[in-house]
Amino acid sequence: MGIVNYIKESYKELTQEVTWISLEEAQKQTILVVVFTVIFSLAVFITDKTIQTMLDNLYRLFI
């Protein structure tokens, strides 16, 4: 009966004891994560392209 008791207690905790954020707050946090992800991706892309260009120019000097 251990697993059944665990499931019952988990359900009770999730429905009665956990404080959930509002839908508005969840949407704001989701937008924040999306914006941060886009900015971080652009920063990584720009850094990658810069290093690639520098290495291409360096290799051309020795070929």
HTML snippet that shows the backbone in 3Dmol.js (N, CA, C, O; Angstrom):
<script src="https://3Dmol.org/build/3Dmol-min.js"></script>
<div id="view" style="width:600px;height:400px;position:relative"></div>
<script>
const pdb = `
ATOM      1  N   MET A   1       0.807  -1.197   0.000  1.00  0.00           N
ATOM      2  CA  MET A   1       0.000   0.000   0.000  1.00  0.00           C
ATOM      3  C   MET A   1       0.852   1.263   0.000  1.00  0.00           C
ATOM      4  O   MET A   1       0.304   2.364   0.048  1.00  0.00           O
ATOM      5  N   GLY A   2       2.152   1.138  -0.051  1.00  0.00           N
ATOM      6  CA  GLY A   2       3.039   2.290   0.003  1.00  0.00           C
ATOM      7  C   GLY A   2       2.857   3.233  -1.171  1.00  0.00           C
ATOM      8  O   GLY A   2       2.830   4.450  -0.990  1.00  0.00           O
ATOM      9  N   ILE A   3       2.733   2.686  -2.378  1.00  0.00           N
ATOM     10  CA  ILE A   3       2.623   3.524  -3.567  1.00  0.00           C
ATOM     11  C   ILE A   3       1.280   4.236  -3.609  1.00  0.00           C
ATOM     12  O   ILE A   3       1.215   5.392  -4.026  1.00  0.00           O
ATOM     13  N   VAL A   4       0.211   3.576  -3.190  1.00  0.00           N
ATOM     14  CA  VAL A   4      -1.120   4.186  -3.180  1.00  0.00           C
ATOM     15  C   VAL A   4      -1.148   5.342  -2.192  1.00  0.00           C
ATOM     16  O   VAL A   4      -1.691   6.405  -2.488  1.00  0.00           O
ATOM     17  N   ASN A   5      -0.569   5.136  -1.030  1.00  0.00           N
ATOM     18  CA  ASN A   5      -0.505   6.184  -0.012  1.00  0.00           C
ATOM     19  C   ASN A   5       0.325   7.366  -0.512  1.00  0.00           C
ATOM     20  O   ASN A   5      -0.027   8.521  -0.275  1.00  0.00           O
ATOM     21  N   TYR A   6       1.408   7.078  -1.192  1.00  0.00           N
ATOM     22  CA  TYR A   6       2.266   8.130  -1.739  1.00  0.00           C
ATOM     23  C   TYR A   6       1.498   8.982  -2.746  1.00  0.00           C
ATOM     24  O   TYR A   6       1.591  10.209  -2.727  1.00  0.00           O
ATOM     25  N   ILE A   7       0.747   8.332  -3.618  1.00  0.00           N
ATOM     26  CA  ILE A   7      -0.029   9.056  -4.635  1.00  0.00           C
ATOM     27  C   ILE A   7      -1.109   9.908  -3.977  1.00  0.00           C
ATOM     28  O   ILE A   7      -1.310  11.057  -4.371  1.00  0.00           O
ATOM     29  N   LYS A   8      -1.804   9.367  -2.988  1.00  0.00           N
ATOM     30  CA  LYS A   8      -2.835  10.126  -2.282  1.00  0.00           C
ATOM     31  C   LYS A   8      -2.248  11.345  -1.587  1.00  0.00           C
ATOM     32  O   LYS A   8      -2.808  12.438  -1.675  1.00  0.00           O
ATOM     33  N   GLU A   9      -1.131  11.169  -0.899  1.00  0.00           N
ATOM     34  CA  GLU A   9      -0.499  12.284  -0.196  1.00  0.00           C
ATOM     35  C   GLU A   9       0.047  13.326  -1.169  1.00  0.00           C
ATOM     36  O   GLU A   9      -0.018  14.525  -0.901  1.00  0.00           O
ATOM     37  N   SER A  10       0.581  12.870  -2.288  1.00  0.00           N
ATOM     38  CA  SER A  10       1.083  13.804  -3.302  1.00  0.00           C
ATOM     39  C   SER A  10      -0.058  14.626  -3.872  1.00  0.00           C
ATOM     40  O   SER A  10       0.075  15.840  -4.025  1.00  0.00           O
ATOM     41  N   TYR A  11      -1.173  13.992  -4.188  1.00  0.00           N
ATOM     42  CA  TYR A  11      -2.337  14.699  -4.726  1.00  0.00           C
ATOM     43  C   TYR A  11      -2.856  15.716  -3.712  1.00  0.00           C
ATOM     44  O   TYR A  11      -3.169  16.851  -4.071  1.00  0.00           O
ATOM     45  N   LYS A  12      -2.946  15.311  -2.454  1.00  0.00           N
ATOM     46  CA  LYS A  12      -3.423  16.208  -1.402  1.00  0.00           C
ATOM     47  C   LYS A  12      -2.504  17.415  -1.281  1.00  0.00           C
ATOM     48  O   LYS A  12      -2.980  18.544  -1.161  1.00  0.00           O
ATOM     49  N   GLU A  13      -1.218  17.197  -1.309  1.00  0.00           N
ATOM     50  CA  GLU A  13      -0.267  18.301  -1.185  1.00  0.00           C
ATOM     51  C   GLU A  13      -0.381  19.254  -2.377  1.00  0.00           C
ATOM     52  O   GLU A  13      -0.369  20.473  -2.202  1.00  0.00           O
ATOM     53  N   LEU A  14      -0.493  18.698  -3.590  1.00  0.00           N
ATOM     54  CA  LEU A  14      -0.586  19.540  -4.777  1.00  0.00           C
ATOM     55  C   LEU A  14      -1.878  20.343  -4.835  1.00  0.00           C
ATOM     56  O   LEU A  14      -1.885  21.456  -5.361  1.00  0.00           O
ATOM     57  N   THR A  15      -2.972  19.802  -4.304  1.00  0.00           N
ATOM     58  CA  THR A  15      -4.252  20.502  -4.404  1.00  0.00           C
ATOM     59  C   THR A  15      -4.549  21.393  -3.201  1.00  0.00           C
ATOM     60  O   THR A  15      -5.318  22.346  -3.324  1.00  0.00           O
ATOM     61  N   GLN A  16      -3.958  21.104  -2.040  1.00  0.00           N
ATOM     62  CA  GLN A  16      -4.330  21.852  -0.836  1.00  0.00           C
ATOM     63  C   GLN A  16      -3.183  22.661  -0.218  1.00  0.00           C
ATOM     64  O   GLN A  16      -3.441  23.669   0.440  1.00  0.00           O
ATOM     65  N   GLU A  17      -1.958  22.257  -0.409  1.00  0.00           N
ATOM     66  CA  GLU A  17      -0.870  22.889   0.327  1.00  0.00           C
ATOM     67  C   GLU A  17       0.085  23.709  -0.544  1.00  0.00           C
ATOM     68  O   GLU A  17       0.846  24.526  -0.025  1.00  0.00           O
ATOM     69  N   VAL A  18       0.050  23.500  -1.850  1.00  0.00           N
ATOM     70  CA  VAL A  18       0.946  24.234  -2.741  1.00  0.00           C
ATOM     71  C   VAL A  18       0.281  25.535  -3.150  1.00  0.00           C
ATOM     72  O   VAL A  18      -0.903  25.556  -3.485  1.00  0.00           O
ATOM     73  N   THR A  19       1.047  26.630  -3.122  1.00  0.00           N
ATOM     74  CA  THR A  19       0.552  27.915  -3.596  1.00  0.00           C
ATOM     75  C   THR A  19       0.965  28.073  -5.051  1.00  0.00           C
ATOM     76  O   THR A  19       2.154  28.150  -5.360  1.00  0.00           O
ATOM     77  N   TRP A  20      -0.020  28.121  -5.943  1.00  0.00           N
ATOM     78  CA  TRP A  20       0.242  28.231  -7.366  1.00  0.00           C
ATOM     79  C   TRP A  20       0.206  29.687  -7.774  1.00  0.00           C
ATOM     80  O   TRP A  20      -0.564  30.470  -7.218  1.00  0.00           O
ATOM     81  N   ILE A  21       1.035  30.062  -8.745  1.00  0.00           N
ATOM     82  CA  ILE A  21       1.008  31.426  -9.246  1.00  0.00           C
ATOM     83  C   ILE A  21      -0.204  31.605 -10.160  1.00  0.00           C
ATOM     84  O   ILE A  21      -0.760  30.639 -10.682  1.00  0.00           O
ATOM     85  N   SER A  22      -0.591  32.858 -10.335  1.00  0.00           N
ATOM     86  CA  SER A  22      -1.757  33.137 -11.182  1.00  0.00           C
ATOM     87  C   SER A  22      -1.400  32.937 -12.653  1.00  0.00           C
ATOM     88  O   SER A  22      -0.229  32.859 -13.025  1.00  0.00           O
ATOM     89  N   LEU A  23      -2.440  32.857 -13.473  1.00  0.00           N
ATOM     90  CA  LEU A  23      -2.236  32.703 -14.906  1.00  0.00           C
ATOM     91  C   LEU A  23      -1.500  33.913 -15.466  1.00  0.00           C
ATOM     92  O   LEU A  23      -0.622  33.762 -16.316  1.00  0.00           O
ATOM     93  N   GLU A  24      -1.845  35.112 -15.002  1.00  0.00           N
ATOM     94  CA  GLU A  24      -1.158  36.329 -15.450  1.00  0.00           C
ATOM     95  C   GLU A  24       0.332  36.260 -15.147  1.00  0.00           C
ATOM     96  O   GLU A  24       1.162  36.572 -16.001  1.00  0.00           O
ATOM     97  N   GLU A  25       0.664  35.855 -13.941  1.00  0.00           N
ATOM     98  CA  GLU A  25       2.075  35.766 -13.546  1.00  0.00           C
ATOM     99  C   GLU A  25       2.807  34.703 -14.360  1.00  0.00           C
ATOM    100  O   GLU A  25       3.960  34.900 -14.744  1.00  0.00           O
ATOM    101  N   ALA A  26       2.151  33.591 -14.622  1.00  0.00           N
ATOM    102  CA  ALA A  26       2.771  32.535 -15.439  1.00  0.00           C
ATOM    103  C   ALA A  26       3.025  33.036 -16.853  1.00  0.00           C
ATOM    104  O   ALA A  26       4.062  32.725 -17.438  1.00  0.00           O
ATOM    105  N   GLN A  27       2.102  33.804 -17.410  1.00  0.00           N
ATOM    106  CA  GLN A  27       2.284  34.351 -18.750  1.00  0.00           C
ATOM    107  C   GLN A  27       3.434  35.358 -18.781  1.00  0.00           C
ATOM    108  O   GLN A  27       4.233  35.364 -19.718  1.00  0.00           O
ATOM    109  N   LYS A  28       3.518  36.208 -17.757  1.00  0.00           N
ATOM    110  CA  LYS A  28       4.617  37.180 -17.681  1.00  0.00           C
ATOM    111  C   LYS A  28       5.965  36.470 -17.593  1.00  0.00           C
ATOM    112  O   LYS A  28       6.922  36.860 -18.262  1.00  0.00           O
ATOM    113  N   GLN A  29       6.035  35.445 -16.780  1.00  0.00           N
ATOM    114  CA  GLN A  29       7.288  34.704 -16.627  1.00  0.00           C
ATOM    115  C   GLN A  29       7.658  33.982 -17.922  1.00  0.00           C
ATOM    116  O   GLN A  29       8.833  33.910 -18.280  1.00  0.00           O
ATOM    117  N   THR A  30       6.657  33.449 -18.624  1.00  0.00           N
ATOM    118  CA  THR A  30       6.907  32.769 -19.901  1.00  0.00           C
ATOM    119  C   THR A  30       7.457  33.745 -20.929  1.00  0.00           C
ATOM    120  O   THR A  30       8.407  33.425 -21.644  1.00  0.00           O
ATOM    121  N   ILE A  31       6.869  34.928 -21.009  1.00  0.00           N
ATOM    122  CA  ILE A  31       7.357  35.948 -21.937  1.00  0.00           C
ATOM    123  C   ILE A  31       8.777  36.347 -21.591  1.00  0.00           C
ATOM    124  O   ILE A  31       9.607  36.518 -22.484  1.00  0.00           O
ATOM    125  N   LEU A  32       9.069  36.498 -20.314  1.00  0.00           N
ATOM    126  CA  LEU A  32      10.420  36.840 -19.880  1.00  0.00           C
ATOM    127  C   LEU A  32      11.426  35.775 -20.314  1.00  0.00           C
ATOM    128  O   LEU A  32      12.515  36.106 -20.782  1.00  0.00           O
ATOM    129  N   VAL A  33      11.072  34.520 -20.164  1.00  0.00           N
ATOM    130  CA  VAL A  33      11.963  33.428 -20.570  1.00  0.00           C
ATOM    131  C   VAL A  33      12.167  33.434 -22.079  1.00  0.00           C
ATOM    132  O   VAL A  33      13.286  33.235 -22.551  1.00  0.00           O
ATOM    133  N   VAL A  34      11.108  33.658 -22.838  1.00  0.00           N
ATOM    134  CA  VAL A  34      11.219  33.697 -24.302  1.00  0.00           C
ATOM    135  C   VAL A  34      12.130  34.842 -24.731  1.00  0.00           C
ATOM    136  O   VAL A  34      13.003  34.651 -25.577  1.00  0.00           O
ATOM    137  N   VAL A  35      11.938  36.028 -24.159  1.00  0.00           N
ATOM    138  CA  VAL A  35      12.764  37.187 -24.516  1.00  0.00           C
ATOM    139  C   VAL A  35      14.224  36.923 -24.167  1.00  0.00           C
ATOM    140  O   VAL A  35      15.109  37.192 -24.979  1.00  0.00           O
ATOM    141  N   PHE A  36      14.487  36.401 -22.974  1.00  0.00           N
ATOM    142  CA  PHE A  36      15.854  36.102 -22.573  1.00  0.00           C
ATOM    143  C   PHE A  36      16.477  35.070 -23.510  1.00  0.00           C
ATOM    144  O   PHE A  36      17.645  35.195 -23.880  1.00  0.00           O
ATOM    145  N   THR A  37      15.712  34.058 -23.893  1.00  0.00           N
ATOM    146  CA  THR A  37      16.228  33.020 -24.779  1.00  0.00           C
ATOM    147  C   THR A  37      16.600  33.599 -26.139  1.00  0.00           C
ATOM    148  O   THR A  37      17.643  33.255 -26.695  1.00  0.00           O
ATOM    149  N   VAL A  38      15.757  34.471 -26.675  1.00  0.00           N
ATOM    150  CA  VAL A  38      16.048  35.094 -27.966  1.00  0.00           C
ATOM    151  C   VAL A  38      17.301  35.961 -27.870  1.00  0.00           C
ATOM    152  O   VAL A  38      18.168  35.887 -28.741  1.00  0.00           O
ATOM    153  N   ILE A  39      17.406  36.778 -26.827  1.00  0.00           N
ATOM    154  CA  ILE A  39      18.578  37.639 -26.653  1.00  0.00           C
ATOM    155  C   ILE A  39      19.842  36.801 -26.496  1.00  0.00           C
ATOM    156  O   ILE A  39      20.867  37.105 -27.107  1.00  0.00           O
ATOM    157  N   PHE A  40      19.779  35.756 -25.689  1.00  0.00           N
ATOM    158  CA  PHE A  40      20.944  34.900 -25.479  1.00  0.00           C
ATOM    159  C   PHE A  40      21.341  34.193 -26.766  1.00  0.00           C
ATOM    160  O   PHE A  40      22.528  34.070 -27.069  1.00  0.00           O
ATOM    161  N   SER A  41      20.350  33.727 -27.526  1.00  0.00           N
ATOM    162  CA  SER A  41      20.637  33.062 -28.799  1.00  0.00           C
ATOM    163  C   SER A  41      21.305  34.012 -29.785  1.00  0.00           C
ATOM    164  O   SER A  41      22.243  33.623 -30.481  1.00  0.00           O
ATOM    165  N   LEU A  42      20.837  35.239 -29.849  1.00  0.00           N
ATOM    166  CA  LEU A  42      21.462  36.233 -30.723  1.00  0.00           C
ATOM    167  C   LEU A  42      22.898  36.530 -30.292  1.00  0.00           C
ATOM    168  O   LEU A  42      23.784  36.678 -31.133  1.00  0.00           O
ATOM    169  N   ALA A  43      23.122  36.614 -28.992  1.00  0.00           N
ATOM    170  CA  ALA A  43      24.472  36.868 -28.499  1.00  0.00           C
ATOM    171  C   ALA A  43      25.415  35.718 -28.862  1.00  0.00           C
ATOM    172  O   ALA A  43      26.552  35.955 -29.270  1.00  0.00           O
ATOM    173  N   VAL A  44      24.956  34.491 -28.719  1.00  0.00           N
ATOM    174  CA  VAL A  44      25.773  33.331 -29.082  1.00  0.00           C
ATOM    175  C   VAL A  44      26.024  33.315 -30.584  1.00  0.00           C
ATOM    176  O   VAL A  44      27.139  33.026 -31.018  1.00  0.00           O
ATOM    177  N   PHE A  45      25.000  33.623 -31.389  1.00  0.00           N
ATOM    178  CA  PHE A  45      25.142  33.652 -32.845  1.00  0.00           C
ATOM    179  C   PHE A  45      26.169  34.700 -33.270  1.00  0.00           C
ATOM    180  O   PHE A  45      27.044  34.420 -34.089  1.00  0.00           O
ATOM    181  N   ILE A  46      26.061  35.897 -32.716  1.00  0.00           N
ATOM    182  CA  ILE A  46      26.997  36.975 -33.071  1.00  0.00           C
ATOM    183  C   ILE A  46      28.418  36.619 -32.650  1.00  0.00           C
ATOM    184  O   ILE A  46      29.363  36.852 -33.404  1.00  0.00           O
ATOM    185  N   THR A  47      28.576  36.065 -31.470  1.00  0.00           N
ATOM    186  CA  THR A  47      29.899  35.649 -31.009  1.00  0.00           C
ATOM    187  C   THR A  47      30.478  34.571 -31.911  1.00  0.00           C
ATOM    188  O   THR A  47      31.655  34.625 -32.267  1.00  0.00           O
ATOM    189  N   ASP A  48      29.661  33.595 -32.283  1.00  0.00           N
ATOM    190  CA  ASP A  48      30.107  32.512 -33.161  1.00  0.00           C
ATOM    191  C   ASP A  48      30.543  33.042 -34.518  1.00  0.00           C
ATOM    192  O   ASP A  48      31.592  32.653 -35.032  1.00  0.00           O
ATOM    193  N   LYS A  49      29.740  33.929 -35.099  1.00  0.00           N
ATOM    194  CA  LYS A  49      30.078  34.482 -36.407  1.00  0.00           C
ATOM    195  C   LYS A  49      31.346  35.335 -36.334  1.00  0.00           C
ATOM    196  O   LYS A  49      32.154  35.319 -37.263  1.00  0.00           O
ATOM    197  N   THR A  50      31.526  36.066 -35.255  1.00  0.00           N
ATOM    198  CA  THR A  50      32.724  36.899 -35.090  1.00  0.00           C
ATOM    199  C   THR A  50      33.969  36.029 -35.002  1.00  0.00           C
ATOM    200  O   THR A  50      34.965  36.298 -35.673  1.00  0.00           O
ATOM    201  N   ILE A  51      33.918  35.002 -34.189  1.00  0.00           N
ATOM    202  CA  ILE A  51      35.070  34.105 -34.044  1.00  0.00           C
ATOM    203  C   ILE A  51      35.339  33.368 -35.350  1.00  0.00           C
ATOM    204  O   ILE A  51      36.495  33.187 -35.732  1.00  0.00           O
ATOM    205  N   GLN A  52      34.280  32.942 -36.040  1.00  0.00           N
ATOM    206  CA  GLN A  52      34.446  32.254 -37.323  1.00  0.00           C
ATOM    207  C   GLN A  52      35.121  33.170 -38.339  1.00  0.00           C
ATOM    208  O   GLN A  52      36.026  32.735 -39.051  1.00  0.00           O
ATOM    209  N   THR A  53      34.703  34.411 -38.416  1.00  0.00           N
ATOM    210  CA  THR A  53      35.309  35.370 -39.342  1.00  0.00           C
ATOM    211  C   THR A  53      36.777  35.616 -38.988  1.00  0.00           C
ATOM    212  O   THR A  53      37.632  35.674 -39.871  1.00  0.00           O
ATOM    213  N   MET A  54      37.060  35.759 -37.708  1.00  0.00           N
ATOM    214  CA  MET A  54      38.447  35.981 -37.280  1.00  0.00           C
ATOM    215  C   MET A  54      39.330  34.792 -37.642  1.00  0.00           C
ATOM    216  O   MET A  54      40.447  34.969 -38.128  1.00  0.00           O
ATOM    217  N   LEU A  55      38.832  33.588 -37.407  1.00  0.00           N
ATOM    218  CA  LEU A  55      39.620  32.397 -37.728  1.00  0.00           C
ATOM    219  C   LEU A  55      39.786  32.230 -39.235  1.00  0.00           C
ATOM    220  O   LEU A  55      40.861  31.845 -39.698  1.00  0.00           O
ATOM    221  N   ASP A  56      38.737  32.513 -40.006  1.00  0.00           N
ATOM    222  CA  ASP A  56      38.857  32.448 -41.473  1.00  0.00           C
ATOM    223  C   ASP A  56      39.939  33.417 -41.964  1.00  0.00           C
ATOM    224  O   ASP A  56      40.756  33.059 -42.813  1.00  0.00           O
ATOM    225  N   ASN A  57      39.942  34.628 -41.436  1.00  0.00           N
ATOM    226  CA  ASN A  57      40.968  35.603 -41.830  1.00  0.00           C
ATOM    227  C   ASN A  57      42.352  35.174 -41.400  1.00  0.00           C
ATOM    228  O   ASN A  57      43.324  35.395 -42.123  1.00  0.00           O
ATOM    229  N   LEU A  58      42.457  34.567 -40.237  1.00  0.00           N
ATOM    230  CA  LEU A  58      43.757  34.087 -39.751  1.00  0.00           C
ATOM    231  C   LEU A  58      44.283  32.941 -40.629  1.00  0.00           C
ATOM    232  O   LEU A  58      45.468  32.897 -40.959  1.00  0.00           O
ATOM    233  N   TYR A  59      43.392  32.020 -41.000  1.00  0.00           N
ATOM    234  CA  TYR A  59      43.792  30.901 -41.844  1.00  0.00           C
ATOM    235  C   TYR A  59      44.238  31.367 -43.239  1.00  0.00           C
ATOM    236  O   TYR A  59      45.156  30.794 -43.827  1.00  0.00           O
ATOM    237  N   ARG A  60      43.589  32.394 -43.751  1.00  0.00           N
ATOM    238  CA  ARG A  60      43.963  32.933 -45.063  1.00  0.00           C
ATOM    239  C   ARG A  60      45.394  33.489 -45.059  1.00  0.00           C
ATOM    240  O   ARG A  60      46.074  33.467 -46.085  1.00  0.00           O
ATOM    241  N   LEU A  61      45.836  33.977 -43.920  1.00  0.00           N
ATOM    242  CA  LEU A  61      47.191  34.520 -43.821  1.00  0.00           C
ATOM    243  C   LEU A  61      48.243  33.426 -44.007  1.00  0.00           C
ATOM    244  O   LEU A  61      49.328  33.687 -44.526  1.00  0.00           O
ATOM    245  N   PHE A  62      47.922  32.199 -43.583  1.00  0.00           N
ATOM    246  CA  PHE A  62      48.893  31.122 -43.602  1.00  0.00           C
ATOM    247  C   PHE A  62      48.744  30.193 -44.811  1.00  0.00           C
ATOM    248  O   PHE A  62      49.563  29.293 -44.996  1.00  0.00           O
ATOM    249  N   ILE A  63      47.732  30.392 -45.618  1.00  0.00           N
ATOM    250  CA  ILE A  63      47.530  29.514 -46.780  1.00  0.00           C
ATOM    251  C   ILE A  63      48.062  30.163 -48.031  1.00  0.00           C
ATOM    252  O   ILE A  63      47.983  29.579 -49.111  1.00  0.00           O
TER     253      ILE A  63
END
`;
const viewer = $3Dmol.createViewer("view");
viewer.addModel(pdb, "pdb");
viewer.setStyle({}, {cartoon: {color: "spectrum"}});
viewer.zoomTo();
viewer.render();
</script>
